[in-house]
Amino acid sequence: MLETFLAFNIPIFIKLTLAILLGGLIGVERTLANKMAGLRTYAFVSLGSCLLVIISILTTSQFFNVTNFDPLRVASAIIMGIGFICGGAIIYHDNRLLGLTTAAGMWVASGIGVAVGFGYFTLAIMTTVLTLFIFSTLWEVEEKFKKNE
């Protein structure tokens, strides 16, 4: 009985933990850049997205041939829900739009959580690396462009 419990729950725990780690990595960069959303926010966004995908997969298999579930509908709902959180991160102040990059990063962190939830670990890791590249390296490139204006 314990073996069955572990065999079922360990892969789920690994997915949830990976989602936290990948979202958290992006959040660490944001924290170091002194942005309003940091480690915990990004980890929560990625974890929550992963959790909802796992629930969708489990529900689909649990109710197979009873009703029609589509796990991609959950992913779609996650994207819309994250839009509300991201909208709250965007501020218009003194003719400047603030928080747009933070919101975009949270949206990507959500996608990373969805990828992990569906078991696309390599895709999630590659996306995390690319997101960190955009946040760190491209920030420096962007700053050079701003100085040349």
MARPA-484808 format. One line per field, with one value per residue: z negated, y, x negated of N, C-alpha, C, O, CB in turn; residue number from 1; residue in three letters. Coordinates in Angstrom, 3 decimals. Glycine has a CB too. Layout:
BEGIN
n.up c(Z:...)
n.north c(Y:...)
n.east c(X:...)
ca.up c(Z:...)
ca.north c(Y:...)
ca.east c(X:...)
c.up c(Z:...)
c.north c(Y:...)
c.east c(X:...)
o.up c(Z:...)
o.north c(Y:...)
o.east c(X:...)
cb.up c(Z:...)
cb.north c(Y:...)
cb.east c(X:...)
vexgu c(NUM:...)
vomar c(ALA:...)
//
This chain:
BEGIN
n.up c(0.000:-0.805:1.119:3.452:2.853:2.730:5.331:6.836:5.814:5.669:8.323:8.768:6.698:7.499:9.892:8.865:7.216:9.095:10.608:8.690:8.300:10.886:11.455:9.230:9.768:11.803:10.317:8.446:10.018:10.634:8.085:7.478:9.330:8.179:8.558:8.444:8.174:6.952:5.909:4.370:5.549:8.289:7.955:6.778:8.871:10.900:9.516:8.864:11.411:12.347:10.464:11.094:13.661:13.109:11.536:13.507:15.283:13.620:13.051:15.587:16.175:14.068:14.531:16.977:19.782:18.450:18.498:20.567:20.380:20.900:20.704:21.790:21.663:19.048:19.008:20.683:19.108:16.994:18.193:18.707:16.075:14.957:16.358:15.001:12.605:13.670:14.840:12.577:11.865:13.571:13.925:14.590:14.533:14.245:17.089:17.830:18.349:16.057:14.802:16.805:17.937:15.720:15.462:17.873:17.387:15.249:16.607:18.356:16.412:15.488:17.758:17.728:15.426:16.340:18.396:16.883:15.343:17.292:17.835:19.485:19.045:20.097:21.923:20.120:18.601:20.587:21.337:18.953:18.805:21.098:20.395:18.183:19.547:21.133:19.132:17.820:19.547:21.917:20.743:20.160:22.773:23.648:21.939:22.942:25.415:24.566:23.452:25.698:26.912)
n.north c(-1.191:1.268:1.463:1.827:4.271:5.948:5.568:6.802:9.435:10.545:11.263:13.423:15.156:15.705:17.111:19.386:20.460:20.993:22.946:24.998:25.497:26.324:28.542:30.020:30.541:32.452:34.404:35.037:36.409:38.629:39.683:40.376:42.378:44.316:44.433:44.627:42.182:39.125:36.358:34.675:35.325:34.597:31.880:31.002:31.522:29.775:27.313:27.202:27.095:24.677:22.917:23.156:22.061:19.427:18.590:18.734:16.722:14.453:14.449:14.073:11.442:10.108:10.359:9.151:8.133:8.761:11.406:14.273:15.572:18.109:18.649:20.820:22.930:23.734:24.728:26.912:28.420:29.005:30.739:32.921:33.611:34.308:36.584:38.471:38.782:39.733:42.088:43.619:44.135:45.994:49.394:52.727:55.601:58.945:59.407:57.071:53.591:51.122:47.992:46.241:44.405:42.798:41.715:40.291:38.439:37.010:35.840:34.139:32.514:31.232:29.736:28.056:26.576:25.251:23.708:22.032:20.743:19.220:17.518:18.214:18.596:19.283:21.294:23.193:23.772:24.777:27.034:28.480:29.071:30.673:32.755:33.833:34.729:36.742:38.502:39.224:39.502:40.736:42.959:44.519:45.095:46.568:48.773:49.972:50.833:52.749:54.656:55.642:57.160)
n.east c(-0.821:-1.932:-3.909:-2.378:-1.178:-3.455:-4.487:-2.530:-2.426:-5.054:-6.013:-4.268:-4.986:-7.588:-7.109:-5.740:-7.734:-9.765:-8.476:-8.309:-11.065:-11.944:-10.255:-10.994:-13.705:-13.541:-12.259:-14.259:-16.119:-14.550:-14.199:-16.847:-17.105:-15.668:-12.848:-9.223:-7.832:-8.963:-10.981:-9.128:-6.654:-6.919:-7.521:-5.132:-3.294:-4.184:-4.044:-1.278:-0.114:-1.162:-0.028:2.734:2.772:1.966:4.133:6.092:5.214:5.358:8.091:9.152:8.296:9.506:12.244:12.625:14.433:16.770:17.483:16.705:13.626:11.222:7.944:6.559:8.279:8.115:5.511:5.903:7.666:5.974:4.135:5.811:6.535:4.063:3.678:5.219:3.778:1.386:2.290:2.711:0.139:-0.791:-1.357:-0.424:-2.189:-3.099:-3.203:-4.471:-4.745:-4.769:-5.960:-5.298:-7.134:-7.541:-4.972:-4.835:-6.837:-5.704:-3.604:-4.979:-6.202:-3.962:-3.329:-5.544:-5.022:-2.705:-3.833:-5.541:-3.602:-2.269:-4.296:-6.403:-9.324:-11.895:-11.230:-10.214:-12.514:-14.260:-12.793:-12.876:-15.637:-15.894:-14.185:-15.505:-17.762:-16.592:-15.650:-18.044:-20.476:-19.421:-18.369:-20.575:-21.415:-19.225:-19.412:-21.737:-20.804:-18.973:-20.674:-21.906:-19.995)
ca.up c(0.000:-0.855:2.427:4.376:2.473:3.151:6.788:7.374:5.334:5.875:9.576:8.579:5.853:8.331:10.780:8.084:6.769:10.262:10.932:7.712:8.565:12.134:11.236:8.240:10.421:12.456:9.237:7.854:10.903:10.467:6.767:7.604:10.144:7.379:9.170:7.452:7.967:6.798:5.749:3.951:6.521:9.461:7.530:6.607:10.180:11.555:8.731:9.021:12.771:12.369:9.663:11.828:14.754:12.515:11.191:14.753:15.789:12.722:13.229:16.891:16.088:13.078:15.085:18.345:20.245:17.680:19.080:21.453:19.827:21.793:19.889:22.393:21.200:17.788:19.376:21.198:17.963:16.234:18.917:18.454:14.664:14.763:16.931:13.949:11.716:14.430:14.983:11.330:11.739:14.517:13.387:15.429:13.606:14.864:18.518:17.992:18.063:15.172:14.432:17.960:18.033:14.593:15.820:18.919:16.729:14.509:17.602:18.786:15.276:15.510:18.832:17.256:14.536:17.182:19.059:15.885:14.995:18.361:17.916:20.464:18.191:20.908:22.420:18.991:18.247:21.663:21.241:17.796:19.194:22.035:19.645:17.432:20.537:21.489:17.986:17.407:20.640:22.792:19.973:20.378:24.154:23.678:21.267:23.867:26.402:23.899:23.270:27.009:27.388)
ca.north c(0.000:2.407:1.537:2.416:5.687:6.631:5.520:7.772:10.797:11.068:12.042:14.672:16.004:16.143:18.164:20.593:20.998:21.561:24.198:25.997:25.826:27.074:29.855:30.705:31.044:33.710:35.347:35.483:37.446:39.803:40.234:41.020:43.577:45.205:44.561:44.484:40.773:38.429:34.914:33.997:35.542:33.752:30.483:30.728:31.503:28.534:26.208:27.161:26.631:23.246:22.240:23.105:21.100:18.085:18.305:18.494:15.404:13.435:14.443:13.471:9.985:9.591:10.344:8.664:7.494:9.210:12.714:14.729:16.584:18.503:19.316:22.077:23.987:24.228:25.570:28.160:29.175:29.485:31.897:34.045:33.987:34.991:37.912:39.364:39.080:40.565:43.407:44.338:44.483:47.071:50.698:53.885:56.670:60.021:59.106:55.882:52.307:50.366:46.644:45.433:43.279:41.920:40.988:39.325:37.377:36.165:35.081:33.064:31.591:30.422:28.759:27.071:25.687:24.410:22.728:21.039:19.960:18.253:16.614:18.687:19.139:19.910:22.537:24.120:24.182:25.640:28.311:29.185:29.598:31.771:33.857:34.462:35.452:37.961:39.412:39.717:39.934:41.697:44.190:45.305:45.574:47.607:49.960:50.610:51.538:53.918:55.643:56.202:58.013)
ca.east c(0.000:-2.839:-4.565:-1.407:-1.054:-4.677:-4.597:-1.576:-2.638:-6.413:-6.095:-3.532:-5.831:-8.714:-6.597:-5.471:-9.020:-10.441:-7.779:-8.763:-12.469:-12.082:-9.642:-11.820:-14.926:-13.181:-11.980:-15.523:-16.644:-13.697:-14.522:-18.156:-16.923:-14.813:-11.526:-8.155:-7.499:-10.228:-11.106:-7.896:-5.579:-7.147:-7.397:-3.698:-2.636:-4.573:-3.486:0.176:0.189:-1.483:0.994:3.998:2.616:1.971:5.527:6.805:4.823:5.921:9.538:9.427:8.155:10.458:13.598:12.559:15.674:17.932:17.787:15.641:12.730:10.143:6.928:6.127:9.183:7.558:4.369:6.464:8.197:4.811:3.614:6.729:6.429:2.790:3.863:5.711:2.651:0.453:2.899:2.487:-1.282:-1.094:-0.968:-0.717:-2.571:-3.888:-3.348:-5.317:-4.133:-5.654:-5.548:-4.919:-8.070:-7.217:-3.749:-5.181:-7.602:-4.762:-2.856:-5.878:-6.336:-2.749:-3.515:-6.529:-4.272:-1.845:-4.710:-5.954:-2.411:-2.020:-5.438:-7.369:-10.376:-12.939:-10.656:-10.146:-13.875:-14.756:-12.071:-13.421:-16.949:-15.671:-13.575:-16.595:-18.559:-15.864:-15.618:-19.371:-21.331:-18.748:-18.185:-21.789:-21.366:-18.194:-19.959:-22.677:-19.986:-18.401:-21.739:-22.225:-18.892)
c.up c(0.000:0.490:3.461:4.120:2.972:4.670:7.443:7.037:5.574:7.212:9.479:7.750:6.643:9.273:10.018:7.643:7.933:10.666:9.980:8.030:9.813:12.012:10.260:8.820:11.113:11.395:8.562:8.709:10.728:9.123:6.827:8.418:9.443:8.016:8.149:7.201:7.942:6.668:5.420:4.967:7.721:9.114:7.365:7.948:10.893:10.842:8.936:10.393:12.894:11.625:10.447:13.015:14.214:12.146:12.449:15.327:14.932:12.903:14.548:16.812:15.115:13.664:16.547:18.661:19.411:18.247:19.907:20.792:20.843:20.973:20.473:22.024:19.884:18.087:19.895:20.065:17.104:16.887:18.667:17.015:14.365:15.332:15.907:12.986:12.422:14.610:13.736:11.140:12.627:13.993:14.408:14.498:14.328:16.332:18.805:17.620:17.264:14.922:15.596:18.121:16.902:14.915:16.885:18.334:15.926:15.463:18.098:17.660:15.185:16.586:18.459:16.323:15.306:17.861:18.090:15.525:16.027:18.561:18.945:19.749:18.996:21.445:21.317:18.613:19.310:21.605:20.064:18.136:20.129:21.341:18.824:18.360:20.890:20.342:17.674:18.571:21.526:22.065:20.188:21.787:24.267:23.033:22.159:24.940:25.801:23.718:24.585:27.551:27.125)
c.north c(1.266:2.584:2.179:3.906:6.473:6.678:6.548:9.203:11.366:11.810:13.386:15.645:16.548:17.261:19.469:21.264:21.643:22.882:25.313:26.448:26.686:28.464:30.678:31.262:32.382:34.779:35.867:36.593:38.733:40.481:40.986:42.311:44.596:45.471:44.207:43.038:39.995:36.934:34.236:34.148:34.622:32.266:30.102:30.627:30.184:27.313:26.082:26.665:25.136:22.446:22.085:22.149:19.676:17.679:17.977:17.113:14.294:13.315:13.786:11.954:9.373:9.438:9.918:7.870:7.855:10.536:13.153:15.862:16.868:19.262:20.653:23.234:24.575:25.141:26.916:29.035:29.740:30.752:33.114:34.522:34.739:36.405:38.916:39.755:40.030:41.979:44.255:44.768:45.664:48.379:51.772:55.060:57.682:59.735:57.944:54.649:51.484:48.972:45.744:44.216:42.289:41.083:39.934:38.147:36.449:35.288:33.899:32.045:30.683:29.345:27.679:26.077:24.747:23.329:21.637:20.140:18.896:17.299:17.008:19.388:19.870:21.249:23.597:24.644:25.113:27.015:29.128:29.819:30.791:32.990:34.586:35.257:36.781:38.962:40.003:40.307:40.977:43.001:45.101:45.885:46.727:48.899:50.703:51.390:52.824:55.023:56.327:57.123:59.458)
c.east c(-0.873:-3.539:-3.649:-1.259:-2.261:-4.802:-3.673:-1.984:-4.036:-6.534:-5.358:-4.365:-7.022:-8.269:-6.382:-6.766:-9.776:-9.787:-8.204:-10.190:-12.627:-11.460:-10.463:-13.106:-14.659:-12.934:-13.234:-16.120:-15.853:-13.951:-15.851:-18.077:-16.015:-13.454:-10.449:-7.726:-8.807:-10.087:-9.779:-6.775:-5.735:-7.035:-5.927:-2.974:-2.934:-3.980:-1.978:0.586:-0.055:-0.419:2.295:3.928:2.649:3.397:6.326:6.483:5.437:7.437:9.918:9.346:9.161:11.857:13.630:13.817:16.903:18.421:16.595:14.860:11.635:9.106:6.460:7.053:8.682:6.363:4.857:6.997:7.059:4.270:4.504:6.626:5.156:2.870:4.364:4.589:1.680:0.993:2.702:1.045:-1.664:-0.510:-1.328:-0.963:-3.458:-4.215:-4.302:-4.531:-5.132:-5.084:-5.185:-5.829:-7.838:-5.994:-4.029:-5.959:-6.701:-3.960:-3.693:-6.064:-5.116:-2.844:-4.512:-5.853:-3.358:-2.679:-5.151:-4.772:-2.096:-3.193:-6.472:-8.515:-11.452:-12.455:-10.616:-11.535:-14.449:-14.087:-12.570:-14.764:-16.781:-15.063:-14.633:-17.517:-17.892:-15.909:-16.993:-20.162:-20.656:-18.440:-19.385:-21.826:-20.371:-18.695:-20.942:-21.923:-19.416:-19.435:-22.088:-21.142:-19.156)
o.up c(0.721:0.950:4.264:5.055:3.567:5.234:8.491:7.888:5.672:7.240:10.062:8.072:6.478:9.433:10.476:7.690:7.777:11.027:10.410:8.029:9.798:12.419:10.432:8.417:11.015:11.556:8.145:8.181:10.680:9.029:6.297:8.223:10.032:8.012:7.129:6.094:8.807:7.244:6.126:5.217:8.121:9.905:7.763:8.137:11.430:11.487:9.157:10.518:13.479:12.111:10.462:13.340:14.802:12.414:12.453:15.803:15.458:12.905:14.618:17.321:15.316:13.330:17.279:17.872:19.644:18.445:19.937:20.660:21.554:20.581:19.730:22.071:19.641:17.483:19.573:20.067:16.552:16.199:18.442:16.766:13.603:14.840:15.940:12.601:11.836:14.540:13.828:10.344:12.457:13.661:15.014:13.760:14.949:16.749:19.893:16.678:17.749:14.839:15.389:18.409:17.104:14.670:16.807:18.736:15.920:15.160:18.243:17.918:14.846:16.357:18.831:16.419:14.962:17.897:18.434:15.414:15.673:19.365:19.257:19.830:18.614:21.422:21.554:18.337:18.977:21.802:20.164:17.796:19.966:21.673:18.779:17.996:20.938:20.559:17.300:18.565:21.850:22.704:20.376:21.977:24.908:23.533:22.140:25.331:26.461:23.820:24.584:28.557:27.462)
o.north c(2.221:3.708:2.994:4.705:7.540:7.706:7.101:10.088:12.585:12.898:14.375:16.830:17.704:18.253:20.534:22.488:22.715:23.832:26.444:27.644:27.671:29.454:31.887:32.334:33.316:35.926:37.024:37.607:39.816:41.708:42.090:43.225:45.609:46.603:43.573:42.718:40.182:36.324:33.319:33.202:33.947:31.483:29.011:29.746:29.550:26.394:24.985:25.894:24.414:21.411:21.007:21.495:18.808:16.553:17.052:16.414:13.316:12.214:13.033:11.256:8.247:8.494:10.279:7.015:7.303:10.747:12.463:16.977:15.972:20.402:21.526:24.395:25.775:26.205:27.952:30.250:30.833:31.731:34.215:35.728:35.706:37.315:40.084:40.918:41.008:42.951:45.472:45.663:46.260:48.459:51.733:55.474:57.310:59.817:57.851:54.667:51.186:48.797:44.593:43.119:41.078:39.877:38.815:37.000:35.236:34.131:32.789:30.841:29.505:28.189:26.518:24.872:23.570:22.166:20.455:18.923:17.786:16.372:16.205:20.607:20.962:22.232:24.759:25.833:26.128:28.037:30.350:30.977:31.808:34.128:35.816:36.332:37.820:40.144:41.172:41.496:41.997:44.039:46.308:47.035:47.739:49.991:51.934:52.478:53.863:56.204:57.479:57.799:60.307)
o.east c(-0.585:-3.739:-4.102:-1.219:-2.110:-5.179:-4.005:-1.895:-4.179:-7.109:-5.801:-4.437:-7.413:-8.980:-6.795:-6.884:-10.361:-10.481:-8.433:-10.483:-13.365:-12.068:-10.616:-13.557:-15.454:-13.351:-13.273:-16.576:-16.436:-13.923:-15.973:-18.877:-15.639:-12.970:-10.722:-7.294:-9.662:-9.186:-9.359:-6.029:-4.786:-6.509:-5.517:-2.135:-2.025:-3.478:-1.465:1.537:0.753:0.036:2.889:4.919:3.294:3.816:7.138:7.377:5.969:7.988:10.889:10.223:9.615:12.572:14.552:14.220:17.979:19.618:15.576:15.365:11.182:9.352:6.013:6.645:8.815:6.227:4.274:6.799:7.180:3.979:4.002:6.631:5.165:2.203:3.978:4.469:1.216:0.242:2.542:0.758:-2.728:0.673:-2.399:-0.068:-4.453:-5.370:-4.869:-3.740:-6.223:-3.868:-4.801:-5.351:-7.928:-5.980:-3.520:-5.762:-6.908:-3.673:-3.180:-6.084:-5.231:-2.487:-4.344:-6.085:-3.249:-2.279:-5.137:-4.923:-1.698:-3.103:-7.351:-8.664:-11.873:-13.195:-10.944:-11.699:-15.061:-14.743:-12.677:-15.007:-17.456:-15.396:-14.650:-17.994:-18.551:-16.177:-17.088:-20.479:-21.263:-18.269:-19.233:-22.223:-20.652:-18.427:-20.983:-22.345:-19.384:-19.102:-22.523:-21.358:-18.332)
cb.up c(-1.212:-1.980:2.897:4.247:0.934:2.552:7.302:6.836:3.894:5.820:10.737:7.896:4.626:9.142:11.439:6.863:6.132:11.444:10.868:6.272:8.714:13.293:10.717:7.119:11.449:13.358:8.215:7.717:12.371:10.587:5.702:8.251:11.512:7.152:10.423:7.888:9.089:5.621:4.670:2.611:6.981:10.061:6.208:5.753:11.047:11.607:7.242:8.779:13.808:11.747:8.364:12.309:15.519:11.263:10.448:15.770:15.817:11.256:13.169:17.948:15.661:11.863:14.944:18.565:20.242:16.167:17.978:22.808:18.467:22.983:19.720:23.906:21.029:16.862:20.439:22.205:17.102:16.156:20.434:18.766:13.792:15.426:18.090:13.177:11.285:15.794:15.286:10.178:12.088:15.934:12.014:16.444:12.361:14.087:19.242:17.132:19.374:13.834:13.522:19.226:18.006:13.310:16.318:20.029:15.818:13.658:18.786:19.221:13.953:15.748:20.092:16.533:13.551:18.245:19.654:14.614:14.835:19.658:18.213:21.487:17.379:22.071:22.974:17.783:18.071:23.039:21.107:16.604:19.873:23.174:18.725:16.671:21.809:21.856:16.765:16.770:21.471:23.343:18.461:20.133:25.123:22.964:19.959:24.520:26.910:22.546:22.680:27.985:26.740)
cb.north c(-0.008:2.227:0.137:1.721:5.835:5.943:4.110:7.491:10.842:9.921:11.225:14.408:15.215:14.954:17.718:20.258:19.887:20.566:24.000:25.422:24.552:26.305:29.701:29.771:30.012:33.530:34.703:34.300:36.986:39.409:39.109:40.060:43.202:46.516:43.654:45.276:40.231:38.951:34.608:34.534:37.004:34.046:30.248:31.820:32.706:28.425:26.405:28.531:27.391:22.990:23.012:24.496:21.352:18.036:19.504:19.579:15.268:13.774:15.867:13.998:9.619:10.512:11.710:7.803:6.001:9.350:13.771:15.187:16.121:19.372:18.403:21.933:23.440:23.041:24.871:27.864:28.274:28.391:31.598:33.641:32.765:34.202:37.846:38.696:37.768:39.935:43.273:43.491:43.279:46.747:50.977:54.187:56.090:60.229:60.333:55.983:51.571:51.113:46.722:46.281:43.779:42.739:41.963:40.006:37.979:37.028:35.990:33.640:32.373:31.306:29.452:27.770:26.501:25.267:23.427:21.736:20.871:18.979:15.251:19.634:18.023:18.987:22.290:23.435:22.951:24.984:28.072:28.229:28.499:31.314:33.334:33.396:34.596:37.635:38.685:38.589:38.745:41.095:43.880:44.447:44.425:47.120:49.563:49.557:50.629:53.522:54.980:55.093:57.620)
cb.east c(0.939:-3.875:-4.989:-0.046:-0.916:-5.898:-4.268:-0.174:-2.351:-7.438:-5.516:-2.167:-6.326:-9.293:-5.280:-4.613:-9.875:-10.414:-6.248:-8.692:-13.287:-11.433:-8.207:-12.147:-15.457:-11.925:-11.100:-16.523:-16.601:-12.221:-14.584:-19.154:-16.338:-15.516:-11.409:-6.966:-6.529:-10.941:-12.108:-7.436:-5.556:-8.522:-8.161:-3.051:-3.100:-6.095:-3.795:0.768:-0.658:-2.871:1.253:4.379:1.300:1.055:6.163:6.462:3.284:5.590:10.091:8.447:6.736:10.507:14.224:11.298:15.501:17.585:18.124:16.221:12.123:10.674:5.740:6.057:10.619:7.131:3.492:7.582:9.115:3.698:3.517:8.176:6.504:1.636:4.824:6.858:1.920:0.170:4.382:2.907:-2.149:-0.532:-1.665:0.453:-3.304:-5.182:-3.833:-6.597:-3.707:-5.856:-4.402:-4.954:-9.524:-6.980:-2.673:-6.006:-8.665:-3.812:-2.444:-7.248:-6.519:-1.515:-3.970:-7.717:-3.452:-1.104:-5.945:-6.512:-1.220:-1.727:-4.967:-6.701:-11.011:-13.357:-9.245:-9.497:-14.783:-14.508:-10.561:-13.573:-17.802:-14.764:-12.447:-17.404:-18.755:-14.404:-15.085:-20.174:-21.741:-17.460:-17.995:-23.030:-20.980:-16.925:-20.646:-23.596:-18.843:-17.823:-22.985:-22.465:-17.590)
vexgu c(1:2:3:4:5:6:7:8:9:10:11:12:13:14:15:16:17:18:19:20:21:22:23:24:25:26:27:28:29:30:31:32:33:34:35:36:37:38:39:40:41:42:43:44:45:46:47:48:49:50:51:52:53:54:55:56:57:58:59:60:61:62:63:64:65:66:67:68:69:70:71:72:73:74:75:76:77:78:79:80:81:82:83:84:85:86:87:88:89:90:91:92:93:94:95:96:97:98:99:100:101:102:103:104:105:106:107:108:109:110:111:112:113:114:115:116:117:118:119:120:121:122:123:124:125:126:127:128:129:130:131:132:133:134:135:136:137:138:139:140:141:142:143:144:145:146:147:148:149)
vomar c(MET:LEU:GLU:THR:PHE:LEU:ALA:PHE:ASN:ILE:PRO:ILE:PHE:ILE:LYS:LEU:THR:LEU:ALA:ILE:LEU:LEU:GLY:GLY:LEU:ILE:GLY:VAL:GLU:ARG:THR:LEU:ALA:ASN:LYS:MET:ALA:GLY:LEU:ARG:THR:TYR:ALA:PHE:VAL:SER:LEU:GLY:SER:CYS:LEU:LEU:VAL:ILE:ILE:SER:ILE:LEU:THR:THR:SER:GLN:PHE:PHE:ASN:VAL:THR:ASN:PHE:ASP:PRO:LEU:ARG:VAL:ALA:SER:ALA:ILE:ILE:MET:GLY:ILE:GLY:PHE:ILE:CYS:GLY:GLY:ALA:ILE:ILE:TYR:HIS:ASP:ASN:ARG:LEU:LEU:GLY:LEU:THR:THR:ALA:ALA:GLY:MET:TRP:VAL:ALA:SER:GLY:ILE:GLY:VAL:ALA:VAL:GLY:PHE:GLY:TYR:PHE:THR:LEU:ALA:ILE:MET:THR:THR:VAL:LEU:THR:LEU:PHE:ILE:PHE:SER:THR:LEU:TRP:GLU:VAL:GLU:GLU:LYS:PHE:LYS:LYS:ASN:GLU)
//
